[in-house]
Amino acid sequence: MDWKENKNLKVILYISSWVIIWGSIGSLIDYPLYKTEIYSEGSIWQYLTFTITGIISFLIGFKIYKKLKL
């Protein structure tokens, strides 16, 4: 495997890891809100919960990516 392929693989694994982290954090925030009936499944609030956590995750992930220099 040459350097370019190795770099591509690292980037793909890094992005995949951040998607898993984002989904996990979003779910951890969503679950108690859903269970206590603060909002219902499929509501705009659930959408906003995952959108906001996605934006925050993207910003943190991008900042870390620049420091890692993958």
C-alpha positions as a printed NumPy array, in Angstrom:
array([[  0.   ,   0.   ,   0.   ],
       [  1.524,   3.313,  -1.01 ],
       [  1.455,   6.572,   0.959],
       [ -1.555,   8.068,  -0.888],
       [ -3.741,   4.989,  -0.286],
       [ -2.686,   4.886,   3.361],
       [ -3.611,   8.563,   3.791],
       [ -7.016,   8.015,   2.146],
       [ -7.704,   5.079,   4.45 ],
       [ -6.798,   7.146,   7.536],
       [ -9.118,   9.95 ,   6.442],
       [-11.997,   7.539,   5.775],
       [-11.521,   5.889,   9.174],
       [-11.318,   9.283,  10.866],
       [-14.555,  10.508,   9.281],
       [-16.307,   7.217,  10.03 ],
       [-15.25 ,   7.467,  13.672],
       [-16.658,  10.981,  13.944],
       [-19.971,   9.903,  12.419],
       [-20.222,   7.17 ,  15.064],
       [-19.305,   9.645,  17.82 ],
       [-21.874,  12.15 ,  16.544],
       [-24.631,   9.544,  16.386],
       [-23.822,   8.238,  19.843],
       [-23.759,  11.673,  21.466],
       [-26.912,  12.714,  19.632],
       [-28.671,   9.568,  20.821],
       [-27.5  ,  10.069,  24.41 ],
       [-28.985,  13.564,  24.352],
       [-32.123,  12.48 ,  22.491],
       [-33.051,   9.462,  24.616],
       [-33.928,  11.222,  27.904],
       [-35.758,  13.995,  26.048],
       [-37.821,  11.416,  24.193],
       [-38.47 ,   9.215,  27.245],
       [-39.639,  12.135,  29.391],
       [-41.925,  13.16 ,  26.524],
       [-40.326,  16.578,  26.125],
       [-40.739,  15.907,  22.435],
       [-42.084,  13.076,  20.324],
       [-40.272,  10.836,  17.905],
       [-39.829,  12.458,  14.506],
       [-40.564,  15.971,  15.73 ],
       [-38.691,  19.09 ,  14.664],
       [-36.992,  19.111,  18.093],
       [-35.518,  15.669,  17.528],
       [-34.291,  16.842,  14.137],
       [-32.74 ,  19.917,  15.74 ],
       [-31.065,  17.827,  18.444],
       [-29.235,  15.741,  15.839],
       [-28.538,  18.738,  13.601],
       [-26.977,  20.778,  16.406],
       [-24.905,  17.853,  17.668],
       [-23.865,  17.198,  14.065],
       [-22.677,  20.778,  13.577],
       [-20.781,  20.754,  16.865],
       [-19.261,  17.362,  16.041],
       [-18.196,  18.599,  12.603],
       [-16.511,  21.691,  14.039],
       [-14.646,  19.737,  16.722],
       [-13.73 ,  16.981,  14.274],
       [-12.407,  19.469,  11.726],
       [-10.332,  21.25 ,  14.352],
       [ -8.805,  17.958,  15.525],
       [ -8.262,  16.851,  11.906],
       [ -6.16 ,  19.949,  11.217],
       [ -4.045,  19.247,  14.308],
       [ -3.535,  15.578,  13.368],
       [ -2.435,  16.499,   9.826],
       [ -3.816,  13.318,   8.296]])
